[in-house]
C-alpha cells in the first residue's frame, strides 16, 4: 500500500454565479501536495488497519499449523488486500529488508513440520535474516533442533530473488554443504518497517515481523 484532476468548468445550464469560487480552486491544492498528503495518510491508516486485522487472524493459528482451509482462505484474502497497499514496490533496494525477521505465519508444511513427530516440530521462534546489499540470507530454527541454513541471493526483478542454499547446520553445529539442487525463489510482495509478506516458488505464503533490524546472516 493520486488524486485526479477534475473538469471544474460549469456545465451547460449552470450559471457561473452558482459555482462557488472555492470549488474552482479546490483542485489546485493537489499541486502543492494537499490531496496527495491526505491520500498518503489515508493509505497508511488503511495499511495499519489491515496489518492489525491480519495479526488478529493468525494469532491463534500456531504459525499456520492449526489453520484450517477456511482459515487459510481468510488469511489469504487479507494478505492480498495488504499486497495491493504495498508501500515498498522495490523491496530489494529498501533498508527495511535488512535484519532479523520472525516468522508468524506460513502455509509451508515443511517449515511447520507437519510430517514430523510433534516433539520434533519447531516450537520456538523461527527467524529469517536478510542482508540485501550483500545478497545473503539465513533461516534459523530455535527449539527443539536449532537447525540453520545459509543462502546466497540473486535478484530476478525488483521484488524477487533466486535463492541458492549453500550450507545447512544440523542442530546449529554440524555444517553440511548444500547440493546445487537446493535452490528456490522468493518474492517480497509487501514490505514496511514492521512487516514483510513473501511468496515462494512452490506457492507458499510467509508473513514475518521485524525482530532486529541490525542483525545480519
C-alpha positions as CSV (number, residue, x, y, z in Angstrom):
1,X,0.0,0.0,0.0
2,X,-3.3,10.0,-6.6
3,X,-5.7,12.5,-6.9
4,X,-7.2,13.0,-10.4
5,X,-7.7,16.4,-11.9
6,X,-11.4,17.1,-12.4
7,X,-13.0,19.4,-15.0
8,X,-14.2,22.4,-13.0
9,X,-15.8,24.3,-15.8
10,X,-19.5,25.0,-15.3
11,X,-21.7,22.5,-17.2
12,X,-24.3,23.7,-19.7
13,X,-27.3,25.2,-18.0
14,X,-25.5,26.1,-14.8
15,X,-24.9,29.8,-14.2
16,X,-21.4,31.0,-13.3
17,X,-22.8,32.7,-10.2
18,X,-23.9,29.3,-8.8
19,X,-20.3,27.9,-8.9
20,X,-18.6,28.7,-5.6
21,X,-15.0,30.2,-6.0
22,X,-13.5,27.8,-3.5
23,X,-14.9,24.9,-5.5
24,X,-13.0,26.2,-8.6
25,X,-9.8,26.4,-6.5
26,X,-10.0,23.1,-4.6
27,X,-8.4,21.1,-7.4
28,X,-5.3,23.3,-7.3
29,X,-4.5,22.1,-3.7
30,X,-3.2,18.9,-5.2
31,X,-0.4,20.8,-6.9
32,X,1.0,21.7,-3.5
33,X,0.7,18.2,-2.0
34,X,-2.5,18.7,-0.1
35,X,-4.6,16.0,-1.7
36,X,-1.6,13.7,-2.1
37,X,-0.7,14.1,1.6
38,X,-4.3,13.3,2.6
39,X,-4.2,10.2,0.4
40,X,-0.9,9.0,1.8
41,X,-2.2,9.4,5.3
42,X,-5.4,7.5,4.4
43,X,-3.4,4.7,2.8
44,X,-1.1,4.5,5.9
45,X,-4.1,4.2,8.1
46,X,-5.7,1.5,6.0
47,X,-2.4,-0.4,5.9
48,X,-2.2,-0.3,9.7
49,X,-5.8,-1.5,10.0
50,X,-5.2,-4.4,7.6
51,X,-2.0,-5.4,9.4
52,X,-3.8,-5.5,12.7
53,X,-6.6,-7.5,11.1
54,X,-4.1,-10.0,9.7
55,X,-2.2,-10.4,13.0
56,X,-5.5,-10.9,14.8
57,X,-6.4,-13.7,12.3
58,X,-3.1,-15.5,12.6
59,X,-2.5,-15.1,16.3
60,X,-4.4,-18.4,17.3
61,X,-3.1,-20.4,14.3
62,X,0.3,-21.5,15.7
63,X,2.2,-20.1,12.8
64,X,-0.3,-21.9,10.4
65,X,0.0,-25.4,12.0
66,X,-3.5,-25.1,13.4
67,X,-5.0,-23.4,10.3
68,X,-8.0,-25.0,8.6
69,X,-8.7,-24.5,4.8
70,X,-11.1,-21.8,5.8
71,X,-8.5,-20.1,8.0
72,X,-6.0,-20.1,5.1
73,X,-8.5,-18.6,2.7
74,X,-9.4,-15.8,5.2
75,X,-5.7,-15.0,5.8
76,X,-5.1,-15.1,2.0
77,X,-7.8,-12.6,1.5
78,X,-6.4,-10.1,3.9
79,X,-2.9,-10.7,2.7
80,X,-3.9,-9.8,-0.9
81,X,-5.5,-6.6,0.4
82,X,-2.2,-5.7,2.1
83,X,-0.2,-6.6,-1.0
84,X,-2.3,-4.1,-3.0
85,X,-1.3,-1.4,-0.4
86,X,2.4,-2.3,-0.5
87,X,4.3,0.9,0.2
88,X,7.7,-0.5,-1.0
89,X,7.4,-1.6,-4.6
90,X,11.2,-2.1,-4.9
91,X,12.0,-4.0,-1.7
92,X,15.4,-5.2,-2.8
93,X,16.6,-1.6,-2.7
94,X,15.0,-0.8,0.6
95,X,16.8,-0.7,4.0
96,X,13.6,-2.1,5.5
97,X,14.5,-5.5,4.0
98,X,17.6,-6.0,6.2
99,X,17.6,-7.6,9.6
100,X,16.2,-10.5,11.5
101,X,12.6,-11.3,10.8
102,X,10.4,-13.6,12.9
103,X,8.0,-15.9,11.1
104,X,4.5,-15.6,12.4
105,X,2.6,-17.5,9.7
106,X,3.2,-19.8,6.8
107,X,1.5,-22.3,4.6
108,X,4.7,-24.4,4.2
109,X,4.2,-27.9,5.6
110,X,8.0,-28.5,5.7
111,X,8.7,-25.4,7.8
112,X,5.8,-26.2,10.1
113,X,7.0,-29.8,10.4
114,X,3.6,-31.3,9.7
115,X,5.1,-34.7,8.8
116,X,7.4,-34.8,11.9
117,X,6.5,-36.2,15.3
118,X,5.1,-33.5,17.5
119,X,8.1,-33.3,19.8
120,X,10.4,-32.7,16.8
121,X,8.3,-29.9,15.3
122,X,9.6,-26.3,15.7
123,X,8.3,-25.0,19.0
124,X,10.4,-21.9,19.5
125,X,10.7,-18.8,17.2
126,X,11.8,-19.3,13.6
127,X,13.9,-16.4,12.1
128,X,14.9,-15.3,8.7
129,X,17.9,-13.0,8.4
130,X,18.4,-10.9,5.3
131,X,21.3,-8.7,4.0
132,X,20.1,-7.1,0.8
133,X,23.3,-5.2,-0.2
134,X,25.4,-8.4,0.2
135,X,22.7,-10.7,-1.1
136,X,22.9,-13.1,1.9
137,X,20.2,-14.9,3.8
138,X,19.8,-17.4,6.6
139,X,16.9,-19.3,8.1
140,X,17.2,-20.3,11.8
141,X,15.0,-22.5,13.9
142,X,15.2,-22.5,17.6
143,X,13.8,-25.2,19.9
144,X,14.0,-28.1,19.7
145,X,16.5,-28.8,16.9
146,X,18.1,-25.3,16.2
147,X,18.7,-26.2,12.6
148,X,20.0,-23.4,10.3
149,X,20.5,-22.9,6.6
150,X,22.6,-20.2,4.9
151,X,22.0,-19.0,1.3
152,X,23.1,-16.6,-1.4
153,X,20.5,-14.5,-3.3
154,X,20.4,-13.4,-6.9
155,X,18.0,-10.7,-8.0
156,X,15.4,-11.7,-10.6
157,X,13.4,-8.5,-10.5
158,X,12.8,-5.5,-8.2
159,X,11.0,-7.7,-5.7
160,X,12.1,-11.3,-6.4
161,X,15.3,-13.3,-5.8
162,X,16.6,-16.7,-6.7
163,X,17.8,-18.5,-3.5
164,X,20.8,-20.8,-3.6
165,X,21.2,-22.7,-0.4
166,X,24.9,-23.1,0.5
167,X,25.3,-24.6,4.0
168,X,23.0,-26.5,6.3
169,X,23.8,-26.6,10.0
170,X,22.3,-29.5,11.9
171,X,21.4,-28.6,15.4
172,X,23.2,-25.3,14.7
173,X,26.6,-27.1,15.0
174,X,27.2,-29.6,12.2
175,X,27.8,-28.0,8.8
176,X,26.7,-29.8,5.7
177,X,27.3,-28.4,2.2
178,X,24.0,-28.0,0.3
179,X,23.8,-29.6,-3.1
180,X,23.4,-27.4,-6.2
181,X,19.8,-28.6,-6.5
182,X,19.0,-26.9,-3.2
183,X,17.5,-23.7,-4.5
184,X,14.3,-21.8,-4.8
185,X,12.8,-18.4,-5.4
186,X,11.2,-15.8,-3.1
187,X,9.1,-12.7,-3.9
188,X,8.6,-9.9,-1.5
189,X,5.1,-8.8,-2.0
190,X,4.7,-6.4,1.0
191,X,7.3,-4.6,3.0
192,X,7.4,-1.9,5.6
193,X,9.5,-1.3,8.7
194,X,7.4,-3.8,10.7
195,X,6.0,-6.5,8.4
196,X,7.1,-8.4,5.4
197,X,5.0,-10.7,3.3
198,X,6.7,-13.1,0.9
199,X,5.7,-15.9,-1.6
200,X,7.8,-18.8,-2.5
201,X,8.1,-20.6,-5.9
202,X,6.1,-23.6,-4.5
203,X,3.1,-21.3,-3.8
204,X,3.8,-21.0,-0.1
205,X,2.9,-17.8,1.8
206,X,5.1,-16.3,4.6
207,X,4.2,-13.5,7.0
208,X,7.1,-12.1,9.1
209,X,7.6,-9.4,11.7
210,X,10.8,-7.4,12.2
211,X,12.7,-8.6,15.2
212,X,16.1,-6.9,15.0
213,X,16.9,-4.5,12.1
214,X,20.6,-4.6,13.0
215,X,21.1,-8.4,12.7
216,X,22.7,-10.0,9.6
217,X,23.1,-13.6,8.4
